[in-house]
Amino acid sequence: MRPGPIQILICVIVIALLFGAKKIPEIARSIGKAKGEFKKGLAEGEKDDVATDK
């Protein structure tokens, strides 16, 4: 089941009301940084696995 456009719009409105319009960009920025760090950690883990296999 995929959410429809109405459900997504309702979620966005609720999030805006809970956190305020000024906080949303800050939250999105921190999520983006965390995602980048996670991907970097995965890449380093894969390098370690390849190095120990040889």
N, CA, C and O atoms as a CHARMM CRD file, in Angstrom:
* protein
*
  216
    1    1 MET  N      0.83600  -1.19400   0.00000 PROA 1      0.00000
    2    1 MET  CA     0.00000   0.00000   0.00000 PROA 1      0.00000
    3    1 MET  C      0.87200   1.24600   0.00000 PROA 1      0.00000
    4    1 MET  O      1.67600   1.45800   0.90800 PROA 1      0.00000
    5    2 ARG  N      0.70700   2.04400  -1.00400 PROA 2      0.00000
    6    2 ARG  CA     1.45000   3.29400  -1.08400 PROA 2      0.00000
    7    2 ARG  C      0.52600   4.43400  -0.67000 PROA 2      0.00000
    8    2 ARG  O     -0.65200   4.43800  -1.02500 PROA 2      0.00000
    9    3 PRO  N      1.05400   5.40100   0.07900 PROA 3      0.00000
   10    3 PRO  CA     0.21200   6.53600   0.47200 PROA 3      0.00000
   11    3 PRO  C     -0.10900   7.40800  -0.74400 PROA 3      0.00000
   12    3 PRO  O      0.72300   7.61800  -1.62600 PROA 3      0.00000
   13    4 GLY  N     -1.31600   7.89200  -0.75400 PROA 4      0.00000
   14    4 GLY  CA    -1.74800   8.76500  -1.83300 PROA 4      0.00000
   15    4 GLY  C     -1.33000  10.19500  -1.58500 PROA 4      0.00000
   16    4 GLY  O     -0.76300  10.50100  -0.53600 PROA 4      0.00000
   17    5 PRO  N     -1.59900  11.07600  -2.52900 PROA 5      0.00000
   18    5 PRO  CA    -1.20000  12.47800  -2.37500 PROA 5      0.00000
   19    5 PRO  C     -1.89500  13.18200  -1.20600 PROA 5      0.00000
   20    5 PRO  O     -1.31200  14.06700  -0.58000 PROA 5      0.00000
   21    6 ILE  N     -3.12400  12.79600  -0.91400 PROA 6      0.00000
   22    6 ILE  CA    -3.84600  13.42100   0.20200 PROA 6      0.00000
   23    6 ILE  C     -3.17300  13.05600   1.52600 PROA 6      0.00000
   24    6 ILE  O     -3.00300  13.91900   2.38700 PROA 6      0.00000
   25    7 GLN  N     -2.79200  11.79200   1.69700 PROA 7      0.00000
   26    7 GLN  CA    -2.13800  11.36700   2.93600 PROA 7      0.00000
   27    7 GLN  C     -0.78300  12.04900   3.10300 PROA 7      0.00000
   28    7 GLN  O     -0.42000  12.44800   4.20900 PROA 7      0.00000
   29    8 ILE  N     -0.04300  12.18200   2.01800 PROA 8      0.00000
   30    8 ILE  CA     1.25700  12.85200   2.08600 PROA 8      0.00000
   31    8 ILE  C      1.06800  14.32000   2.46800 PROA 8      0.00000
   32    8 ILE  O      1.81300  14.84800   3.29300 PROA 8      0.00000
   33    9 LEU  N      0.08400  14.97100   1.87600 PROA 9      0.00000
   34    9 LEU  CA    -0.19100  16.38300   2.18900 PROA 9      0.00000
   35    9 LEU  C     -0.57700  16.55200   3.65500 PROA 9      0.00000
   36    9 LEU  O     -0.13000  17.49300   4.31100 PROA 9      0.00000
   37   10 ILE  N     -1.39000  15.66300   4.16300 PROA 10     0.00000
   38   10 ILE  CA    -1.79100  15.72800   5.56800 PROA 10     0.00000
   39   10 ILE  C     -0.57100  15.55000   6.47500 PROA 10     0.00000
   40   10 ILE  O     -0.43300  16.26400   7.46800 PROA 10     0.00000
   41   11 CYS  N      0.31000  14.61300   6.14700 PROA 11     0.00000
   42   11 CYS  CA     1.52400  14.40000   6.94600 PROA 11     0.00000
   43   11 CYS  C      2.41300  15.63400   6.93600 PROA 11     0.00000
   44   11 CYS  O      2.94800  16.01700   7.97700 PROA 11     0.00000
   45   12 VAL  N      2.57700  16.25800   5.78200 PROA 12     0.00000
   46   12 VAL  CA     3.40700  17.45900   5.68600 PROA 12     0.00000
   47   12 VAL  C      2.81700  18.58600   6.52700 PROA 12     0.00000
   48   12 VAL  O      3.55100  19.30500   7.20400 PROA 12     0.00000
   49   13 ILE  N      1.51700  18.74100   6.48900 PROA 13     0.00000
   50   13 ILE  CA     0.86200  19.79600   7.27900 PROA 13     0.00000
   51   13 ILE  C      1.02900  19.53100   8.76900 PROA 13     0.00000
   52   13 ILE  O      1.30900  20.45400   9.53400 PROA 13     0.00000
   53   14 VAL  N      0.85900  18.28100   9.18900 PROA 14     0.00000
   54   14 VAL  CA     1.00500  17.93900  10.60200 PROA 14     0.00000
   55   14 VAL  C      2.44100  18.18100  11.06300 PROA 14     0.00000
   56   14 VAL  O      2.65800  18.71700  12.15000 PROA 14     0.00000
   57   15 ILE  N      3.41800  17.79200  10.25300 PROA 15     0.00000
   58   15 ILE  CA     4.81700  18.01600  10.60700 PROA 15     0.00000
   59   15 ILE  C      5.11200  19.51000  10.70200 PROA 15     0.00000
   60   15 ILE  O      5.81100  19.94600  11.61600 PROA 15     0.00000
   61   16 ALA  N      4.59000  20.28900   9.77700 PROA 16     0.00000
   62   16 ALA  CA     4.79900  21.74500   9.81300 PROA 16     0.00000
   63   16 ALA  C      4.18500  22.34900  11.07000 PROA 16     0.00000
   64   16 ALA  O      4.76400  23.25500  11.66900 PROA 16     0.00000
   65   17 LEU  N      3.03600  21.86200  11.46700 PROA 17     0.00000
   66   17 LEU  CA     2.40000  22.38300  12.68000 PROA 17     0.00000
   67   17 LEU  C      3.15900  21.98100  13.93500 PROA 17     0.00000
   68   17 LEU  O      3.26800  22.76800  14.87500 PROA 17     0.00000
   69   18 LEU  N      3.68500  20.76000  13.95600 PROA 18     0.00000
   70   18 LEU  CA     4.39600  20.28700  15.14000 PROA 18     0.00000
   71   18 LEU  C      5.75000  20.97200  15.32300 PROA 18     0.00000
   72   18 LEU  O      6.09300  21.38700  16.43100 PROA 18     0.00000
   73   19 PHE  N      6.51300  21.09100  14.24700 PROA 19     0.00000
   74   19 PHE  CA     7.87400  21.58400  14.35900 PROA 19     0.00000
   75   19 PHE  C      8.02400  23.05300  13.99300 PROA 19     0.00000
   76   19 PHE  O      8.99800  23.68800  14.39700 PROA 19     0.00000
   77   20 GLY  N      7.10800  23.59200  13.25800 PROA 20     0.00000
   78   20 GLY  CA     7.23300  24.97400  12.81800 PROA 20     0.00000
   79   20 GLY  C      8.01500  25.05200  11.52300 PROA 20     0.00000
   80   20 GLY  O      8.88200  24.22000  11.25700 PROA 20     0.00000
   81   21 ALA  N      7.70400  26.05200  10.72300 PROA 21     0.00000
   82   21 ALA  CA     8.30400  26.19000   9.39600 PROA 21     0.00000
   83   21 ALA  C      9.80800  26.46300   9.47700 PROA 21     0.00000
   84   21 ALA  O     10.54100  26.09200   8.56000 PROA 21     0.00000
   85   22 LYS  N     10.27900  27.09300  10.53500 PROA 22     0.00000
   86   22 LYS  CA    11.70400  27.42800  10.64100 PROA 22     0.00000
   87   22 LYS  C     12.55800  26.20300  10.97400 PROA 22     0.00000
   88   22 LYS  O     13.73100  26.16300  10.60500 PROA 22     0.00000
   89   23 LYS  N     12.00700  25.22100  11.65000 PROA 23     0.00000
   90   23 LYS  CA    12.76200  24.04300  12.06600 PROA 23     0.00000
   91   23 LYS  C     12.87400  22.99400  10.96600 PROA 23     0.00000
   92   23 LYS  O     13.82000  22.20700  10.97800 PROA 23     0.00000
   93   24 ILE  N     11.95100  22.95700  10.02700 PROA 24     0.00000
   94   24 ILE  CA    11.92200  21.90700   9.01500 PROA 24     0.00000
   95   24 ILE  C     13.20300  21.86200   8.18100 PROA 24     0.00000
   96   24 ILE  O     13.74600  20.77300   7.99500 PROA 24     0.00000
   97   25 PRO  N     13.71900  22.99400   7.66600 PROA 25     0.00000
   98   25 PRO  CA    14.98100  22.91300   6.91100 PROA 25     0.00000
   99   25 PRO  C     16.15000  22.39800   7.75300 PROA 25     0.00000
  100   25 PRO  O     17.00900  21.67200   7.25200 PROA 25     0.00000
  101   26 GLU  N     16.17900  22.77300   9.01700 PROA 26     0.00000
  102   26 GLU  CA    17.24500  22.30900   9.90500 PROA 26     0.00000
  103   26 GLU  C     17.16600  20.80000  10.11100 PROA 26     0.00000
  104   26 GLU  O     18.18800  20.11400  10.11100 PROA 26     0.00000
  105   27 ILE  N     15.96300  20.29300  10.28500 PROA 27     0.00000
  106   27 ILE  CA    15.77500  18.85600  10.46500 PROA 27     0.00000
  107   27 ILE  C     16.16800  18.11400   9.18800 PROA 27     0.00000
  108   27 ILE  O     16.83500  17.08100   9.25100 PROA 27     0.00000
  109   28 ALA  N     15.75900  18.63200   8.03600 PROA 28     0.00000
  110   28 ALA  CA    16.09400  17.99300   6.76200 PROA 28     0.00000
  111   28 ALA  C     17.60400  17.98400   6.53600 PROA 28     0.00000
  112   28 ALA  O     18.15000  17.00400   6.03100 PROA 28     0.00000
  113   29 ARG  N     18.27800  19.07000   6.90700 PROA 29     0.00000
  114   29 ARG  CA    19.72600  19.16000   6.75800 PROA 29     0.00000
  115   29 ARG  C     20.41700  18.11500   7.62900 PROA 29     0.00000
  116   29 ARG  O     21.35500  17.45300   7.18400 PROA 29     0.00000
  117   30 SER  N     19.95500  17.96800   8.86300 PROA 30     0.00000
  118   30 SER  CA    20.59000  16.99500   9.75700 PROA 30     0.00000
  119   30 SER  C     20.32600  15.56400   9.28900 PROA 30     0.00000
  120   30 SER  O     21.19100  14.70000   9.43900 PROA 30     0.00000
  121   31 ILE  N     19.15500  15.30300   8.72800 PROA 31     0.00000
  122   31 ILE  CA    18.87300  13.96900   8.18500 PROA 31     0.00000
  123   31 ILE  C     19.78400  13.69300   6.99500 PROA 31     0.00000
  124   31 ILE  O     20.28800  12.57900   6.84800 PROA 31     0.00000
  125   32 GLY  N     20.00200  14.69300   6.14400 PROA 32     0.00000
  126   32 GLY  CA    20.89300  14.53100   4.99300 PROA 32     0.00000
  127   32 GLY  C     22.32300  14.24600   5.41200 PROA 32     0.00000
  128   32 GLY  O     22.99300  13.40500   4.81400 PROA 32     0.00000
  129   33 LYS  N     22.79200  14.94400   6.44100 PROA 33     0.00000
  130   33 LYS  CA    24.14900  14.70000   6.94000 PROA 33     0.00000
  131   33 LYS  C     24.26600  13.29300   7.51400 PROA 33     0.00000
  132   33 LYS  O     25.26200  12.60600   7.28500 PROA 33     0.00000
  133   34 ALA  N     23.25400  12.86700   8.25700 PROA 34     0.00000
  134   34 ALA  CA    23.27900  11.52400   8.84700 PROA 34     0.00000
  135   34 ALA  C     23.28100  10.46100   7.75100 PROA 34     0.00000
  136   34 ALA  O     23.97500   9.45100   7.86100 PROA 34     0.00000
  137   35 LYS  N     22.50900  10.69100   6.70500 PROA 35     0.00000
  138   35 LYS  CA    22.46700   9.74300   5.58100 PROA 35     0.00000
  139   35 LYS  C     23.83700   9.65200   4.90400 PROA 35     0.00000
  140   35 LYS  O     24.28400   8.56300   4.54600 PROA 35     0.00000
  141   36 GLY  N     24.49800  10.79500   4.73100 PROA 36     0.00000
  142   36 GLY  CA    25.83300  10.80400   4.13300 PROA 36     0.00000
  143   36 GLY  C     26.83800  10.07400   4.99100 PROA 36     0.00000
  144   36 GLY  O     27.65900   9.32100   4.46800 PROA 36     0.00000
  145   37 GLU  N     26.79800  10.27600   6.28600 PROA 37     0.00000
  146   37 GLU  CA    27.70900   9.58200   7.20300 PROA 37     0.00000
  147   37 GLU  C     27.45400   8.07700   7.18700 PROA 37     0.00000
  148   37 GLU  O     28.39200   7.28300   7.25000 PROA 37     0.00000
  149   38 PHE  N     26.20100   7.69600   7.10300 PROA 38     0.00000
  150   38 PHE  CA    25.85400   6.27500   7.05800 PROA 38     0.00000
  151   38 PHE  C     26.41400   5.62800   5.80000 PROA 38     0.00000
  152   38 PHE  O     26.99200   4.54300   5.86500 PROA 38     0.00000
  153   39 LYS  N     26.24900   6.28400   4.65300 PROA 39     0.00000
  154   39 LYS  CA    26.77600   5.75000   3.39800 PROA 39     0.00000
  155   39 LYS  C     28.29600   5.66100   3.43900 PROA 39     0.00000
  156   39 LYS  O     28.88100   4.70200   2.93300 PROA 39     0.00000
  157   40 LYS  N     28.93800   6.66800   4.04600 PROA 40     0.00000
  158   40 LYS  CA    30.39400   6.65400   4.16700 PROA 40     0.00000
  159   40 LYS  C     30.84200   5.48300   5.04400 PROA 40     0.00000
  160   40 LYS  O     31.83400   4.82100   4.73600 PROA 40     0.00000
  161   41 GLY  N     30.13000   5.23200   6.11100 PROA 41     0.00000
  162   41 GLY  CA    30.45300   4.10300   6.98600 PROA 41     0.00000
  163   41 GLY  C     30.27100   2.77700   6.28300 PROA 41     0.00000
  164   41 GLY  O     31.07600   1.86400   6.46900 PROA 41     0.00000
  165   42 LEU  N     29.23300   2.65200   5.48100 PROA 42     0.00000
  166   42 LEU  CA    29.03300   1.42100   4.71400 PROA 42     0.00000
  167   42 LEU  C     30.16800   1.19400   3.73100 PROA 42     0.00000
  168   42 LEU  O     30.65300   0.07300   3.58500 PROA 42     0.00000
  169   43 ALA  N     30.59400   2.26200   3.05300 PROA 43     0.00000
  170   43 ALA  CA    31.67800   2.13900   2.08500 PROA 43     0.00000
  171   43 ALA  C     32.97100   1.72100   2.78200 PROA 43     0.00000
  172   43 ALA  O     33.70400   0.87700   2.26800 PROA 43     0.00000
  173   44 GLU  N     33.25600   2.29900   3.93800 PROA 44     0.00000
  174   44 GLU  CA    34.45700   1.92800   4.68700 PROA 44     0.00000
  175   44 GLU  C     34.37500   0.47700   5.16300 PROA 44     0.00000
  176   44 GLU  O     35.37900  -0.23600   5.16100 PROA 44     0.00000
  177   45 GLY  N     33.18500   0.04200   5.56800 PROA 45     0.00000
  178   45 GLY  CA    33.00200  -1.34000   6.00000 PROA 45     0.00000
  179   45 GLY  C     33.23700  -2.31800   4.87000 PROA 45     0.00000
  180   45 GLY  O     33.81800  -3.38400   5.07300 PROA 45     0.00000
  181   46 GLU  N     32.78600  -1.95800   3.67900 PROA 46     0.00000
  182   46 GLU  CA    33.00500  -2.82300   2.52300 PROA 46     0.00000
  183   46 GLU  C     34.48600  -2.90100   2.17400 PROA 46     0.00000
  184   46 GLU  O     34.98200  -3.96500   1.80200 PROA 46     0.00000
  185   47 LYS  N     35.20200  -1.77000   2.29200 PROA 47     0.00000
  186   47 LYS  CA    36.63700  -1.77200   2.03000 PROA 47     0.00000
  187   47 LYS  C     37.35700  -2.69400   3.01000 PROA 47     0.00000
  188   47 LYS  O     38.25400  -3.44300   2.62100 PROA 47     0.00000
  189   48 ASP  N     36.96200  -2.63700   4.28000 PROA 48     0.00000
  190   48 ASP  CA    37.56600  -3.49200   5.29900 PROA 48     0.00000
  191   48 ASP  C     37.30500  -4.96400   5.00100 PROA 48     0.00000
  192   48 ASP  O     38.19200  -5.80100   5.16600 PROA 48     0.00000
  193   49 ASP  N     36.09600  -5.27700   4.56400 PROA 49     0.00000
  194   49 ASP  CA    35.74000  -6.67100   4.25000 PROA 49     0.00000
  195   49 ASP  C     36.56200  -7.18200   3.08500 PROA 49     0.00000
  196   49 ASP  O     37.02700  -8.32100   3.11700 PROA 49     0.00000
  197   50 VAL  N     36.75000  -6.37400   2.06400 PROA 50     0.00000
  198   50 VAL  CA    37.52900  -6.78500   0.88500 PROA 50     0.00000
  199   50 VAL  C     38.98300  -6.95400   1.27600 PROA 50     0.00000
  200   50 VAL  O     39.63900  -7.88800   0.81500 PROA 50     0.00000
  201   51 ALA  N     39.50500  -6.06400   2.12400 PROA 51     0.00000
  202   51 ALA  CA    40.91500  -6.14000   2.52200 PROA 51     0.00000
  203   51 ALA  C     41.18000  -7.39300   3.36300 PROA 51     0.00000
  204   51 ALA  O     42.24500  -7.99600   3.23500 PROA 51     0.00000
  205   52 THR  N     40.24300  -7.79400   4.21200 PROA 52     0.00000
  206   52 THR  CA    40.46100  -8.96000   5.05000 PROA 52     0.00000
  207   52 THR  C     40.25600 -10.26400   4.28500 PROA 52     0.00000
  208   52 THR  O     40.77100 -11.30300   4.69900 PROA 52     0.00000
  209   53 ASP  N     39.51900 -10.23100   3.18400 PROA 53     0.00000
  210   53 ASP  CA    39.30200 -11.44300   2.37100 PROA 53     0.00000
  211   53 ASP  C     40.56000 -11.82300   1.59000 PROA 53     0.00000
  212   53 ASP  O     40.75100 -13.00200   1.29300 PROA 53     0.00000
  213   54 LYS  N     41.39500 -10.89200   1.26000 PROA 54     0.00000
  214   54 LYS  CA    42.56800 -11.16600   0.42500 PROA 54     0.00000
  215   54 LYS  C     43.71700 -11.70300   1.21400 PROA 54     0.00000
  216   54 LYS  O     44.77500 -11.98200   0.65100 PROA 54     0.00000
